[in-house]
Amino acid sequence: MKKNVIFWVGVKNDHYAEKYGGWEWMDISRKTWEYWCEKHDVIFFPMEKPIKDDLVKYRINWQKSIYCFDLLDEAGIDYDQIFLVDASCMAKWDMSNVFELTDHKFTAWRETDNLNWVYDSVKGYEDFFSYKLDIQKYFSSGVIIFNKSHRDIFLEFKDLYLNNVDRFVELQDKIVHKGTEQTPLNYWLQKNKVKMNLDLPFTYKLTHIHRKEMFGNNWQLKEDDTPYFIKYGKNWVFNGISKNQRTEVMSQVWGLVKHNYIKNQNINLLLDSINEDKHTNPTTTSNKFKSDVWEFFQGYDDKICVEFGTHKGQTTKVLSYCFKHVYTININLESFAAAKMLNVGIENITYVPFNLYSDRDLNVEKSNVFMIDAGHKYPEVIHDINRCIKMSADGDCYIIFDDYGLFPDLKQCIDEYVDIGKLKVLKKIGQLKGTYYPTTQNKVLKDYEGIICQSV
Ligand SMILES: C[S@@+](CC[C@H](N)C(=O)[O-])C[C@H]1O[C@@H](n2cnc3c(N)ncnc32)[C@H](O)[C@@H]1O
């Protein structure tokens, strides 16, 4: 059965490894496209080796374009549409199925990042093609979609190149100095009157992210630190930056978004994506605490959870994969800005600005699980427990407390509730009694870091 194909170009050439700061960025790109292909039942076809080894005469950009159909035929793939992308692109996890948007035409995106470059390049090849190119339709060849009906035109493009290779190399490297196969492909398709779709949103080819100021966010609102390109882009193209910085930039982006590319989440991957344990950030819970919560609440994914105290949303992230929905409560909006970035793409978290120690009711769904980690003074903890009891839904009500062994007030309060039979201890969790925290106020844990109780 015919399938659509991502034709992904990632040729690691040892000779250029230093110039490109290594090839780790290619591995990152690949993970995003493999995930996207699986999600949309699309074939992932990597081109990892050149067909011709002479990369001066046959640049990879030329090779991908002229040998793409040969490679697919050789592999015996029954293709319909082909999306040609290279390894500087990352597919956003929720990019829609772009094959459905093409009208089955040759689909590309206009090149608008450097118009002077485009003009010079077009002028440079004008005599060779003896054709007046409509520059308004000039597209970038890094991200293009075509289909079986374009096979002949591409094979003829191959002949054109192979019959004129020396002239093309001379124009490319000695005369025009503006690009490789992109401008010739523009000429070839226009001259041959190929019908094009150039009108899809630019977010499917989000190039030169820095020029569009999309690495930033709306810092004036202080609402959400997630960079614009992550929120609004669909296919992020990391070009226009120094080649040797690509690994660094793409690794940072991957660190922010990788939790969205996992089909079956597990706690180790989650902790890795949170990337801070209590030693580096004393305000969050420890990895041990998070792992214990994860383990205890497997099978509770139909329950609602309310978290008191968001901080950077690190425990929130774990809770969001345990429960159907998480309401995380904080007094301080800046906390949400950081938490929203850490948890970008996670849709079952609602951020609720609220002062927990006011007398107002907290207006969220009744819940079965509460995670308490906001105020640590005796009256605040009493207030928290009473609020949980008031807000609890039918069925069992669980309350998870952080800092049980760290703050004497907190421990005293919980112990008293246990003594009078209002709370039952189910499990002590997290770091053990005696653990030394050099950076926290109370230094040594007098009991376990946390405790899971049930309201009786
Ligand atoms: C210890 S941190 C929470 C850490 C978080 N649970 C984690 O594991 O990463 C406490 C949080 O409670 C918030 N907080 C303090 N007082 C509050 C109040 N009255 N109402 C709501 N949030 C409050 C603080 O702004 C802070 O973000």
The ligand as a Gaussian input file, in Angstrom:
#p B3LYP/6-31G(d) Opt

LIG

0 1
 C        8.684000      24.437000      48.239000
 S        8.015000      25.274000      46.884000
 C        7.175000      24.000000      46.029000
 C        8.066000      23.023000      45.390000
 C        7.385000      22.099000      44.425000
 N        6.353000      21.327000      45.067000
 C        8.421000      21.174000      43.821000
 O        8.505000      20.039000      44.259000
 O        9.150000      21.590000      42.925000
 C        6.736000      26.190000      47.625000
 C        5.873000      26.971000      46.641000
 O        4.720000      27.411000      47.347000
 C        4.395000      28.719000      46.932000
 N        3.618000      29.399000      48.003000
 C        4.080000      29.909000      49.155000
 N        3.081000      30.487000      49.830000
 C        1.955000      30.337000      49.102000
 C        0.613000      30.742000      49.261000
 N        0.228000      31.444000      50.320000
 N       -0.272000      30.415000      48.327000
 C        0.106000      29.723000      47.228000
 N        1.373000      29.350000      47.013000
 C        2.292000      29.646000      47.920000
 C        5.743000      29.354000      46.669000
 O        5.622000      30.458000      45.800000
 C        6.536000      28.208000      46.075000
 O        6.452000      28.196000      44.682000

